[in-house]
Amino acid sequence: MNLDWLGDFSDPYLRTPLGQGVFLSGIILGVVAKGQVGNSGDIDSAPMFKQIMFGKMQRRDLLRHLARVPELLGAYDGLKKSAPYIRQLSGKTGELLLKGGGELGVEGNFAFSVAFLNARDYYWKIFGKSNDSEAAEE
């Protein structure tokens, strides 16, 4: 698992443990949402997508969604292959969120949304797979 690239962002929020935890949360929940609908499905129809209050999320909302990830990993066939990786990333994310305190605010909601919308690209950046090899696998 490679998270060194998070240091490439110049945003001060993403240099804090809370900011990194929120960002990684967006990746996790984005991957989960995509897994709920499968590769051919529209992410807008994913149950996870419908439950997230984009732009208005508070820390407790984020923690509630993350607490459900272990249950969701076993419930959807589209998540079974990536489940060990998501668990590993969830562990690191939880650690960062526990280190950083405070609410998400505008910065956190923005970081979460960017990560959620680009979850697949960031996921492969973390776990070392290029977009070309990903496309060949599908």
Phi, psi and omega in degrees: 000122182248114177245008182301327183295343177299333178289348179285340179286137180269351180296125181299329180297320182283358176265359178261156176302319179298313181300317178293321178296318178295316180299312179296328176298319177299321178295312181301309184291330175294318177294320178297314180299317179295322178294332179291329183255350181080173184297327183269352183276158178272126185300334179299337181267000179290137177305321180298317180301318182290336182274340184278132177264084183300133179084347183234009186289139175252167182306315182297325177296315180298314180297323178297315179296316181294327180295338180272349185304313180303321179292318183291330181299326179272347186272341185237128179300327181292353182249353188295320180294320184269358184306314180298324180289318179295322177298316180298314179293324178297321178299314179294320180298314178300319178299315179295319180294327178287332178285322183262134179251174176102174181271165181288314182063193181295316182298316181294318179295322178293312180300318179299312182297317179299314180294319180298313184290336179247025189304316183298314180297315180292324179301313180290332176294322180290317187258011167074038177236134181279163179296327180295314180289332176293316181296323179293330181287328185287000000 
